[in-house]
Amino acid sequence: MNAAYVFRVTFELDPDRVSVSPDRFETVVEVSAPEPDTEGWLLFRDRLWRGSVSDEPSTRAFLGDRLGVTVVKAAFRELRTDRAYLDALETAIAADLSRFEADGVDEVLHKYLGSSVHVRES
């Protein structure tokens, strides 16, 4: 299984005793998606809403911790996945729909990821 949450981020450098120019950069960050039903697998529920970042300050901090820089802007782009991961994700969601306050798996995926799920064939 292979999947990643893809974000576009803008970060800035604020080094001690040196100056840099430019001090802001934009890049794409891929965060590996934990396997469903393992620690961290609910990243989509905790960070996204309708295909967008739901709480930008906490998502900037989350990404900044991983990058080791100050993230000043973060935007969600997609869940890039293979079919095996998406199938496992759908199974895990279906096993406990009540945690998502939804009536079906498709509703959950749309509620959090919008139309930003892109399945790549291996």
LINUR-V815353 format. One record per backbone hydrogen bond with DSSP energy under -0.5 kcal/mol. NH is the residue of the N-H (numbers start at 1). CO is the residue of the C=O. E is the energy in kcal/mol with one decimal. If there is no record, write none. Layout:
NH,CO,E + NH,CO,E
This chain:
4,80,-2.5 + 5,31,-3.0 + 6,4,-0.5 + 6,78,-3.2 + 7,5,-0.5 + 7,29,-2.9 + 8,75,-2.9 + 9,7,-0.6 + 9,27,-2.7 + 10,73,-2.4 + 11,25,-2.7 + 12,70,-2.5 + 13,23,-2.5 + 25,11,-2.8 + 27,9,-2.6 + 29,7,-3.0 + 31,5,-3.1 + 31,29,-0.6 + 32,30,-0.6 + 33,3,-2.4 + 34,32,-0.6 + 38,35,-1.4 + 41,38,-2.1 + 43,40,-1.3 + 44,41,-0.5 + 46,42,-2.5 + 47,43,-2.0 + 48,44,-1.6 + 49,52,-2.6 + 50,111,-3.0 + 51,112,-1.8 + 52,49,-1.2 + 54,47,-2.8 + 55,47,-0.6 + 59,55,-2.2 + 60,56,-3.1 + 61,57,-2.0 + 62,58,-2.5 + 63,59,-2.7 + 64,60,-2.9 + 65,61,-2.5 + 66,62,-1.2 + 67,63,-2.1 + 68,64,-2.7 + 69,64,-1.0 + 70,12,-1.2 + 71,69,-0.7 + 72,10,-2.7 + 72,70,-0.6 + 73,10,-1.5 + 75,8,-2.3 + 77,6,-3.2 + 78,6,-1.3 + 79,116,-3.1 + 80,4,-2.8 + 80,78,-0.7 + 81,79,-0.6 + 81,118,-2.6 + 82,2,-1.6 + 86,82,-2.1 + 87,83,-2.6 + 88,84,-2.1 + 89,85,-2.8 + 90,86,-2.7 + 91,87,-2.1 + 92,88,-2.3 + 93,89,-2.4 + 94,90,-2.6 + 95,91,-1.5 + 96,93,-1.5 + 97,94,-0.7 + 99,96,-1.3 + 100,97,-1.8 + 101,97,-0.5 + 101,98,-0.9 + 102,97,-1.0 + 108,104,-1.8 + 109,105,-2.7 + 110,106,-2.4 + 111,107,-2.7 + 112,108,-2.0 + 113,109,-2.7 + 114,110,-1.4 + 116,113,-2.4 + 118,79,-2.7 + 118,116,-0.6 + 119,117,-0.6 + 120,81,-3.7 + 120,118,-0.5
